[in-house]
Amino acid sequence: MSATEPGRPARQGKSRLRVAAVIPAKDEARRIAATVRAARAIPHVDLVLVVDDGSEDATQHVARDAGAVVVRHSHNRGKAAAMETGAAVVAMRDTPERPERALLFLDGDLADTAVNTAPLVAPVLDGTADVTIATLPPQQGAGGHGFVTGAARRAIAQLTGWTPVQPLSGMRCLTREAYEAATPLARGWGVEVGMTIDLLRAGFRVLEVPCDLRHRPSGSDLRGQLHRAAQYRDVELAINSRRLRYAAASLRPKRR
């Protein structure tokens, strides 16, 4: 499933043959080593960067031992901030004589299945899409009822005309150009929804790609319910801020 602005030409220029895997992580010491090793096995990935977002365990040390470049936030700043830190570090490591790396964002708890995000890379490198988003199979142990997902899906459809299968998926690959167009990122758990809306409205081509991934799902216990409540809050904030922004833009007088 894909979406694009009518008449938007295919991206021209140098092929982006290198990819940086950016992995925001907090307290993922048990899974991060397997995630890093699997990410390093993805074709065209030549840099795996873990952003330790204020972990209280040994995430940073385990990730470094597994072969990742690690940067650390001294305190927890949220997923969006970790993604921004990772993208900034990748930009500093890019060199003028070579094309900018594409960015592959991965969750830290994918473990060995992280390698199965490889299908996200090719459409971005060959210019078929500006952004690819993983759709996941049903996750064993997931305790949600689809309330947040449904709200996000409806809002994206209303604001862009495109209905995603999995609007909250955090596994996505995108060009540097697309990433820059999506900044500043929506805060917290609203980052994916905000990014998708902004890029579609700007005319970037978005493609959902099935990937056989397994991560640690939120259960139906109190912790899982609190997580979904925070997720819903952040998603609604991202949606409503964009509705206000676009409404304000439509009221501005057009320049002659």
SULWO-V972355 format. One record per residue. N is the residue number from 1. PHI is phi in radians with two decimals (* if undefined). NEAR is the number of other ideal C-beta (glycine too) atoms within 12 Angstrom. D_LAST is the distance of its C-alpha to the last C-alpha in whole Angstrom. Layout:
<<N,PHI,NEAR,D_LAST> <N,PHI,NEAR,D_LAST>>
This chain:
<<1,*,19,38> <2,-2.47,23,34> <3,-2.55,31,31> <4,-2.75,26,28> <5,-1.34,19,24> <6,-0.97,9,24> <7,1.52,7,23> <8,-1.24,19,24> <9,-1.28,13,26> <10,-1.08,15,29> <11,-1.12,28,29> <12,-1.81,9,31> <13,1.90,13,33> <14,-1.16,16,36> <15,-1.25,20,38> <16,-1.55,34,38> <17,-1.66,20,42> <18,-2.09,29,43> <19,-2.34,39,42> <20,-1.87,42,43> <21,-1.54,49,44> <22,-1.90,48,43> <23,-2.16,55,46> <24,-1.21,48,45> <25,-2.62,53,49> <26,-2.42,31,50> <27,0.93,22,54> <28,-2.02,40,54> <29,-1.01,27,58> <30,-1.31,19,59> <31,-2.05,32,57> <32,-1.16,44,55> <33,-1.09,34,57> <34,-1.12,30,57> <35,-1.12,44,53> <36,-1.11,43,53> <37,-1.07,28,56> <38,-1.18,34,54> <39,-1.13,47,50> <40,-1.15,32,52> <41,-1.51,24,53> <42,-1.31,36,50> <43,-0.96,20,49> <44,1.39,28,47> <45,-1.38,36,47> <46,-2.04,26,48> <47,-2.59,34,47> <48,-2.01,41,48> <49,-2.10,43,47> <50,-1.80,48,48> <51,-1.81,44,46> <52,-1.40,38,49> <53,-1.60,36,47> <54,1.27,25,50> <55,-1.10,30,53> <56,-1.80,16,56> <57,-2.01,19,58> <58,-1.63,21,59> <59,-0.88,38,55> <60,-1.08,34,54> <61,-1.26,20,58> <62,-1.14,28,58> <63,-1.11,40,55> <64,-1.15,23,56> <65,-1.12,17,59> <66,-1.45,32,58> <67,1.93,26,56> <68,-1.56,40,52> <69,-1.40,29,50> <70,-2.14,36,50> <71,-2.12,33,48> <72,-2.31,30,49> <73,-1.50,27,47> <74,-1.19,14,50> <75,-2.49,14,49> <76,-1.17,22,47> <77,-2.03,25,43> <78,1.73,26,42> <79,-1.09,38,41> <80,-1.05,34,38> <81,-1.10,28,39> <82,-1.14,41,42> <83,-1.11,44,39> <84,-1.13,32,37> <85,-1.06,32,40> <86,-1.07,42,41> <87,-1.11,40,38> <88,-1.16,24,38> <89,-1.17,27,41> <90,-1.05,35,41> <91,-1.05,23,38> <92,-1.17,17,40> <93,-1.56,22,43> <94,-1.23,23,40> <95,-2.14,13,41> <96,-1.06,7,39> <97,-1.41,7,41> <98,-2.21,14,41> <99,-1.04,23,38> <100,-1.09,32,37> <101,-1.21,36,39> <102,-1.26,44,38> <103,-1.92,48,38> <104,-2.00,53,41> <105,-1.56,49,41> <106,-2.27,52,45> <107,-1.36,42,47> <108,-1.28,47,50> <109,-1.77,33,52> <110,-1.27,40,52> <111,0.94,28,55> <112,-1.08,23,56> <113,-1.30,30,54> <114,-0.99,44,51> <115,-1.09,31,51> <116,-1.35,29,50> <117,-1.46,45,47> <118,-0.91,32,47> <119,-1.08,28,45> <120,-1.28,44,42> <121,-1.38,43,42> <122,-0.99,25,42> <123,-1.08,30,39> <124,-1.36,43,37> <125,-1.19,33,39> <126,-1.60,20,39> <127,1.49,24,35> <128,-1.19,24,35> <129,-2.44,36,34> <130,-1.57,42,32> <131,-2.45,47,34> <132,-2.10,42,37> <133,-2.23,46,39> <134,-1.33,39,42> <135,-1.84,29,44> <136,-1.83,30,47> <137,-1.23,19,50> <138,-0.95,14,52> <139,-1.77,23,53> <140,-1.11,12,57> <141,1.60,15,57> <142,-1.15,23,54> <143,-1.88,21,54> <144,-1.41,25,50> <145,-2.03,15,50> <146,1.43,18,46> <147,-1.15,19,44> <148,-1.17,34,42> <149,-1.05,29,41> <150,-1.11,20,41> <151,-1.11,28,38> <152,-1.14,40,36> <153,-1.07,29,36> <154,-1.12,22,35> <155,-1.16,34,32> <156,-1.07,40,31> <157,-1.09,22,31> <158,-1.14,20,29> <159,-1.55,32,26> <160,-2.24,33,26> <161,1.50,16,28> <162,-2.03,31,31> <163,-1.86,24,34> <164,-1.37,37,36> <165,-1.36,27,40> <166,-2.27,32,41> <167,-1.18,42,38> <168,-1.74,43,40> <169,-1.09,39,41> <170,-1.62,41,41> <171,-1.53,46,42> <172,-2.68,46,39> <173,-2.04,46,38> <174,-2.67,46,35> <175,-1.23,40,33> <176,-1.07,32,33> <177,-1.04,26,29> <178,-1.15,35,29> <179,-1.02,38,31> <180,-1.08,23,28> <181,-1.18,24,26> <182,-1.56,37,28> <183,-1.56,25,28> <184,-1.22,21,29> <185,-1.28,39,32> <186,-1.10,35,32> <187,-1.33,28,36> <188,0.98,30,39> <189,-1.37,35,40> <190,-1.52,38,36> <191,-1.09,38,35> <192,-1.19,44,36> <193,-1.12,47,34> <194,-1.06,41,31> <195,-1.08,47,31> <196,-1.09,48,31> <197,-1.08,41,28> <198,-1.09,35,26> <199,-1.24,42,26> <200,-1.12,39,26> <201,-1.20,27,23> <202,-1.49,27,22> <203,1.61,23,23> <204,-1.35,36,27> <205,-1.56,32,30> <206,-2.03,45,32> <207,-2.31,36,36> <208,-1.57,32,39> <209,-2.27,34,42> <210,-1.12,21,46> <211,-2.40,34,48> <212,-1.49,22,51> <213,-2.03,35,51> <214,-2.31,29,53> <215,-2.36,33,52> <216,-1.42,27,54> <217,-1.38,24,52> <218,-1.40,27,52> <219,-1.46,18,55> <220,-1.75,16,56> <221,-1.35,14,58> <222,-1.05,12,56> <223,-1.08,15,55> <224,-1.13,21,53> <225,-1.16,19,52> <226,-1.15,17,50> <227,-1.08,25,48> <228,-1.17,29,47> <229,-1.13,20,46> <230,-1.15,22,44> <231,-1.09,33,42> <232,-1.06,30,41> <233,-1.00,21,40> <234,-1.20,31,38> <235,-1.13,38,37> <236,-1.14,27,35> <237,-1.08,25,34> <238,-1.11,39,32> <239,-1.15,35,31> <240,-1.18,22,30> <241,-1.13,25,28> <242,-1.29,33,26> <243,-1.03,22,25> <244,-1.14,15,24> <245,-1.10,21,22> <246,-1.22,22,20> <247,-1.14,13,20> <248,-1.11,11,19> <249,-1.11,13,16> <250,-1.24,11,15> <251,-1.56,10,15> <252,-1.21,10,12> <253,-1.15,7,9> <254,-1.37,7,6> <255,-1.34,4,4> <256,-1.44,3,0>>
